[in-house]
Amino acid sequence: MIDFKSKLGRKALRHLKKDYFVWLTTVDAQGVPQPRPVWFILDGDNVLMYSQPGAFKLKHIINNPNVALHFNTLDEKGEEDVIIFKGSASIDPKAPPANKMPAYLRKYRAGIKALDSEPGPFAVAYSTAVRIKLTSLRGW
């Protein structure tokens, strides 16, 4: 269980609540880390993201659910606000679609529009929900 009341935990929680994207790192079949930025929301104790069904990240997660998440730091030297989570990812067939998640729409409505889409078609294109249970936190 992550202690979100510690100094690092409070900083990490701010990032989870405020940052626009997080870097998700999965591992491919050859064991090579594959980082990519993804849209996400904090949903209870989990990170929730949506993916296109054929995305490689889903194949990676099915084969190895261990993932890492990290945020960009605003510090040029990378000496502040370094937040790295480890977690266990799984496809969540019971999650509501993206267009039925008010928190997701509040955060990404403008981004969806910038993709020349609307919430309904976006939810169809990004129809696979991925839930990440955060298991550890490190950083400074």
Secondary structure as GFF3:
##gff-version 3
##sequence-region A 1 140
A	DSSP	alpha_helix	7	18	.	.	.	ID=ss1
A	DSSP	beta_strand	21	27	.	.	.	ID=ss2
A	DSSP	beta_strand	33	39	.	.	.	ID=ss3
A	DSSP	beta_strand	41	43	.	.	.	ID=ss4
A	DSSP	beta_strand	46	51	.	.	.	ID=ss5
A	DSSP	alpha_helix	56	63	.	.	.	ID=ss6
A	DSSP	beta_strand	66	70	.	.	.	ID=ss7
A	DSSP	beta_strand	83	91	.	.	.	ID=ss8
A	DSSP	three_ten_helix	98	100	.	.	.	ID=ss9
A	DSSP	alpha_helix	102	114	.	.	.	ID=ss10
A	DSSP	alpha_helix	119	125	.	.	.	ID=ss11
A	DSSP	beta_strand	128	139	.	.	.	ID=ss12
###
